[in-house]
C-alpha cells in the first residue's frame, strides 16, 4: 500500500462517499490533460493551505502567551475559534460551491483565509487575533469541501479520480505534518506574527494560482440551502463554547454564563426541530436510524473531544507550563502526525482484513493509553523522548479510528453518502472545538482552585501572597507562572507551574475518559463486519 492510498484511507469517511455523491459531476469540456493538471495543482494548494492554517498555531501557544500576555482562557479561544466556522459552515459551503461554481469559491476561500491571516499578522492584542482566527476558519470552511468536489469534477476517469482524491488527502496530511515544525521554527527566532505572515503570503499565492489555473465546475442539480438550520447551529455552538470557556474565568454560576449555556442548549434543541421539519435539511436525521452510522457519528464527535483537547494540552504543557521553545512544541505535533502516516501502510494491509469495529476499538484503546500515559509524566520531565510513546499511540490510534469510519456507513443509501460523510466530518470539527474549550476550561479552573494550596506549600504569605494574588486575579495561574515578581518569583513560578500541571494532568485524564466513552459506543452500536465484506459501489 502506497502513501497516497494510505492518505485516502485516512480521509475515507469523506473521500469515498463524496466520490459516490458527486461522481456524475461533468468534467468541463475545455479541460484537456495539461489544463486539468494545472487545475488539480491549484486545488491541492488550497487544501494544503487550509489544513496548514488550522494546525499552525499549535506550536505557538507559549510564544503568543509571552508576547501578548494571554490568559489561559484567551489561549483556549485562539485555538477553538478557528473550528467554530469550520464545523458550522462546511456543509453549507459545499452546497454553495455546487451552485455558484467551485473556481469562484476557491478563490474567495483563499482570499478570506488570507484576510484572516493578515489580521493575525498585525494583531496587537488577543481579541484581534481571535477575530483573525475566526475569519481564517471561514476560509477553511470554504476550501475543504469545495476543493474535494473540484477534484472529483476534474477527474472523469475512475482511476484518475482515485489518484486525485488520494493526492488531495496527501496534500492535507502534509499541511498538518509540516505546519507545527515550520511555525515552531519561526517562533524560535522571531515574533509569532511572522508565522501568520508566511501563511498570508501562501494564501495570496494560492488565490492567484486558483484564479489562473483552476477550471470551473458546478453540480448539474441544485441542492437547497438550510439557512435557518445553519444560523441556529452556528449561534448555538458559539453560545455553548462562550459559556464553557468564559465560565472558567468568571464562574459557571454567574448569570451571563448560565444564560449562555442554557440559551445554547435551547438553540440546539431548536436546531434539531428544524432539521426534522425542513425539506433541505443541513443534517438528514433519517441517517441515524442505522445504529452503525449513529455509532460512527457519535464516536467522531466524542473521540474528537478527547483527541483535539489532548493536542491542546500537550502544547500547553510544553510551551506554556514548561516554557520550552516553539520548535520543540512543533516537533511534538509533527511526530504525532508524520510518523503514523509513514508506518500506517505496514499495519493497514493486516488491519483492513478485520472488522471495522475491531480496528476502531483498537485505535481508541491506543489513544486512551497514550492520553492516560501523559497524565502520569511528571511536569519536571522536559524530555520530548519521554512523551513520544504517548504521542505515537494517540496519533496511530486516531488514524485507525478515522480509517475505519468509512466502512461504518454500510447502511447509508448511495445517494446520501455525501451528506452522511459530511455530517461525520461536521461532528468531528464540532468535537474539536468543544474539546479544546471544555477540557481547557476544566484544567484552568482546577489549576486556579489549587493555586492557593501550592503557594502555601511554597511558603508565600503576607505581602508576598497579596502581590501574587493580585497577578492571579488578573490573569490566573498562567500569569503567575510568567510574572517577574522579583525575589518572590523563585517560589511563585514553581508553585504556579505545579498548580497548572495539577489542572492539565487532570485534563489528560478527561481526554482519556472521553476516549473510553467512545470505546463503549463503538462496542454497543457498530456492527462487527470486515472491511473486505463491506459492499463497494461500482464506479
Secondary structure as GFF3:
##gff-version 3
##sequence-region A 1 539
A	DSSP	alpha_helix	3	10	.	.	.	ID=ss1
A	DSSP	alpha_helix	12	22	.	.	.	ID=ss2
A	DSSP	alpha_helix	33	56	.	.	.	ID=ss3
A	DSSP	three_ten_helix	57	60	.	.	.	ID=ss4
A	DSSP	alpha_helix	61	68	.	.	.	ID=ss5
A	DSSP	alpha_helix	72	100	.	.	.	ID=ss6
A	DSSP	alpha_helix	102	122	.	.	.	ID=ss7
A	DSSP	alpha_helix	126	154	.	.	.	ID=ss8
A	DSSP	alpha_helix	158	189	.	.	.	ID=ss9
A	DSSP	alpha_helix	192	213	.	.	.	ID=ss10
A	DSSP	alpha_helix	227	250	.	.	.	ID=ss11
A	DSSP	alpha_helix	255	277	.	.	.	ID=ss12
A	DSSP	three_ten_helix	285	289	.	.	.	ID=ss13
A	DSSP	alpha_helix	291	315	.	.	.	ID=ss14
A	DSSP	pi_helix	316	321	.	.	.	ID=ss15
A	DSSP	alpha_helix	326	334	.	.	.	ID=ss16
A	DSSP	pi_helix	335	339	.	.	.	ID=ss17
A	DSSP	alpha_helix	340	351	.	.	.	ID=ss18
A	DSSP	alpha_helix	356	375	.	.	.	ID=ss19
A	DSSP	alpha_helix	384	405	.	.	.	ID=ss20
A	DSSP	three_ten_helix	406	409	.	.	.	ID=ss21
A	DSSP	three_ten_helix	414	416	.	.	.	ID=ss22
A	DSSP	alpha_helix	417	457	.	.	.	ID=ss23
A	DSSP	alpha_helix	462	482	.	.	.	ID=ss24
A	DSSP	three_ten_helix	486	488	.	.	.	ID=ss25
A	DSSP	alpha_helix	489	525	.	.	.	ID=ss26
###
